[in-house]
Amino acid sequence: MHKNNETKNILLGMPHGTANGILRKNIIFWLAGKSDMLNCFRCGKLIEDINEFSIEHKRPWQREPEPKEAFFDIDNISFSHIKCNVDARNLMKTHCPKGHPYNGSVSKRGWKVCHVCHRITEAKYKRKKYTTEKRHSRYIRTGN
C-alpha cells in the first residue's frame, strides 16, 4: 500500500474506498431529497434515514434479455427502504439455495422457509442431541 493511501486511511479512520462509498451514498441521498425522490419505490412511504436508504432496480436486471444494459439503465433505478428492497427480493425467490421449492411459508422475520431443509436440519440436530443411550436412559427413568 502506498504511503498516501495509508495516510488517507488513518485520517479517515477507515479504508479510503469505504469512505468514498459512504460519501457517494450521502450525496445520492441528499440529491434524492432535493429532487423529492425519497418516497420508497416499494411501500411509498418517505425514506427519512440514510441508514434505511437503498438503491434498487425496479425490474430484476438478471432476468432481462440484456442484463448489462438493464443494470445500467437509469430508468430502471429507484430508491427504497433497505427492508422493503430485501423483502421484495426474498418474495421473488421460488427455490431455496439447495434447489428445493418453497411452499409459501414465511418465518417471523419475513424469510421464506424451505421445509425440506428445515426437516433435514432438525433431524441432524435430533440425531446429535438424542442418542440411543439417552433414549435408553430416559426409558429406564420414566418408563416411556
C-alpha positions in Angstrom: 0.0 0.0 0.0 1.3 3.5 -0.8 2.1 5.8 2.0 -0.5 8.3 0.6 -3.3 5.6 0.9 -2.2 4.7 4.4 -2.3 8.4 5.4 -5.8 8.7 4.0 -7.0 5.6 5.9 -5.6 6.9 9.1 -7.1 10.4 8.6 -10.5 8.9 7.8 -10.4 6.2 10.4 -11.4 3.7 7.7 -10.3 2.5 4.3 -10.4 5.3 1.7 -12.6 3.1 -0.6 -15.1 2.6 2.2 -15.2 6.3 2.9 -15.8 7.0 -0.8 -18.7 4.6 -0.8 -20.2 6.3 2.2 -19.7 9.8 0.7 -21.4 8.7 -2.6 -24.4 7.3 -0.7 -24.6 10.6 1.3 -24.5 12.6 -1.9 -27.2 10.4 -3.6 -29.4 10.6 -0.5 -29.0 14.4 -0.4 -29.7 14.8 -4.1 -32.8 12.5 -3.9 -34.1 14.6 -1.1 -33.6 17.8 -3.1 -35.3 16.2 -6.1 -38.3 15.0 -4.0 -37.4 11.4 -4.8 -37.2 9.9 -1.2 -40.5 8.0 -1.4 -39.9 4.3 -1.3 -40.5 2.5 -4.6 -42.0 -0.5 -2.7 -44.1 1.0 0.1 -44.5 4.6 -1.0 -43.5 5.9 2.5 -40.8 8.6 3.0 -37.3 7.3 3.5 -36.3 9.5 6.4 -32.9 8.0 7.4 -29.9 7.4 5.3 -29.4 4.1 7.1 -32.8 2.9 5.7 -31.9 4.1 2.1 -31.1 1.7 -0.7 -30.7 2.0 -4.4 -32.6 -0.7 -6.3 -33.6 -1.9 -9.7 -37.3 -1.7 -10.5 -37.1 -4.8 -12.7 -34.6 -7.5 -11.8 -31.8 -6.9 -14.2 -30.6 -10.5 -14.0 -33.8 -11.7 -15.7 -33.7 -9.2 -18.5 -32.7 -10.3 -22.1 -29.8 -7.8 -21.9 -28.7 -7.8 -18.3 -25.8 -5.4 -18.6 -28.0 -2.8 -20.2 -30.8 -3.3 -17.6 -28.2 -3.0 -14.8 -27.0 0.5 -16.0 -30.5 1.7 -17.2 -31.2 4.8 -15.2 -34.9 4.4 -15.8 -34.7 1.1 -14.1 -33.3 2.6 -10.9 -35.3 3.7 -7.9 -34.9 4.2 -4.1 -36.4 2.2 -1.3 -36.1 1.3 2.3 -33.5 -1.4 2.7 -36.1 -3.6 4.4 -38.6 -3.1 1.5 -35.8 -3.9 -1.0 -34.7 -7.1 0.8 -38.3 -8.3 1.4 -39.2 -7.8 -2.3 -36.1 -9.8 -3.4 -36.9 -12.5 -0.9 -40.5 -12.8 -2.1 -39.3 -13.3 -5.7 -37.4 -16.5 -4.8 -39.1 -19.7 -5.8 -36.4 -22.2 -4.6 -34.1 -22.4 -1.6 -30.3 -22.2 -2.2 -30.2 -26.1 -2.3 -32.9 -26.1 -5.0 -35.9 -27.2 -3.1 -39.2 -25.4 -4.0 -40.6 -23.0 -1.4 -44.2 -23.8 -0.4 -45.3 -20.3 0.7 -44.4 -20.4 4.4 -42.6 -17.4 5.8 -40.7 -17.1 9.1 -41.3 -14.5 11.8 -38.5 -12.4 10.3 -40.1 -12.5 6.8 -37.8 -15.1 5.2 -39.2 -17.9 3.1 -38.9 -21.3 4.8 -37.7 -24.4 3.0 -39.5 -27.3 4.7 -37.1 -29.9 3.2 -34.0 -28.2 4.5 -35.7 -27.5 7.9 -36.6 -31.2 8.3 -33.0 -32.2 7.4 -31.5 -29.7 9.9 -34.0 -30.8 12.6 -33.2 -34.5 12.0 -29.4 -33.8 12.2 -29.9 -31.9 15.5 -32.1 -34.7 17.0 -29.6 -37.4 16.0 -26.8 -35.3 17.5 -28.6 -34.5 20.7 -30.8 -37.5 21.3 -28.7 -40.7 21.1 -29.6 -44.3 21.7 -28.0 -44.1 25.1 -30.1 -41.1 26.0 -33.3 -42.8 24.8 -32.5 -45.9 26.9 -31.6 -43.7 30.0 -34.9 -41.9 29.6 -36.8 -45.2 29.3 -35.2 -46.5 32.5 -36.0 -43.3 34.4 -39.6 -42.7 33.1 -40.8 -45.9 31.5 -41.5 -44.1 28.3 
